[in-house]
Amino acid sequence: MTTISNASPLIALARLDLFLVLRSLFGEIVVPEAVWQEVVIQGAGKPGTETIARAAQEGWLRQQPVQDRLAVLALRATLGAGESEAIVLAHEINSIWLLLDDDLGRAHAQRLGIKVKGTVGVLIA
């Protein structure tokens, strides 16, 4: 079961020290390159970053590039890079879930038939 995640659920759960909930609920988490850049590279030294990088070292969180750059570009008109790549990647690999908090991003994803769960939905689950 593959789940794609945007940055905000990863950051929130890592900062709440509940990051392992993701592993127990979803198994493998995949993030597009823009999310990895935002969370681990640009976020270096911020709370939660080390937890997220450790999950990648353990192999249950991994990066995967988006193939359809044109679709990403189209979404970038209204969304950030991470949200756009996460939606396109979820569509490309037909993921089970997309973890995404942004309301506009969620609406775009749902129009594509992608099941979306936010940070609060993860906590409830």
N, C-alpha and C positions, 0 to 999 in steps of 0.2 A: 504494500500500500504506500504510494508516494504522496507526500504532502509538500506543497510549495509554501514558502513564507516570505512575507515582506518584513521590513526591519522592525516596525513598532511592536508586534507581538514578541519577537525574539528579545528585544531590549527590555520590555516590560517584565517578562517572565524571568529573565536573568537578574534583573535588579531586585525582584521580589524573592529571589532565591527559590524559584519554582520552575527552573528551566528543564529539569528532568521530567516534569509532567509531559512535556512535548514528546519525549522519547517513549514514555509509557503509553500515551494515547495514540501516537501516529507512527512510531517506529522510525523510519527514515524521514528526515527533513531535507528538502532541496531548496537552495536559494540561488537566484540569478546573480550574475556578476555585480550589478549595480547595488544590490542589497549587501553583498559581501564587502564591497568598497565602503559603503556608508557605515556599516556596523563595525567591521573589524579594522579596516585600514584607516579611514578618517576618524573613527571612534576610538582609536587606540588610547588606552589609559583611562577611558571613561568607565563608570561602573557597569558591570555585566559583560564587557568586551572579552575579558579573559575566559569567562565561562563559555561563551559562544565559540571562541577559537578552540577551546579544549574539546568541545563536541565534534568539531571538524577533525581534530587529531584522533579522536576515538572512532571516527568513521560513520557516525549516525547523522551527521549534518554535512552536506557537501554542496559545492558550487556546480552549476551547470549553465553554460552559455545559452542565450536565446538565439534561435536561428532566424526568425522573421523580424529583421531590424526595421522593415517598413511598418509593420504593425505597431512596434514599439514607438516609432516616430509619430504615428497617428495618435496614439494615446498620450504622448508627451504634450500635446496641445492643451490638455486639461489636467494631467497628472504628473507626478514626479517620476524620476528615472526608476526608482525601486518599485513603485506601484505598477508602472507600465511594464517593466520586464517581468515582474511576478505574474501579472495577468496573462501576458503572452506565453510565458513558459508553462503556466498551468494549463492553458489551452493546447499548447503543442504536445505535451506529454500526457494529456488527458488525466490529470491528477485527480485524486480522490477529494482532496480539500485544498483550498487556498486560504492561508491565514493572513488576514488583512483587516485593518481597523478603519482606514479612510472611507468615509461614506460614498464619495463619488466613485472611488475605485471599486468599492463593493458593487455599486449599481452597474458599472461597466462589466464586471466579471459575471454577475448574475444574468445579464442580458446574453452573455455567451454560453450560458448553461453551466457555469462553474459554481460548485458549492463553496460557500464562503463562511468562515468562522473567524470571529475576532478574538481579542485577548480575553474579554469577559466570557465569551462562549467556551473558550478553552478552560477557563477556571471553573465554569459551571459543569462542564463535562468531567 
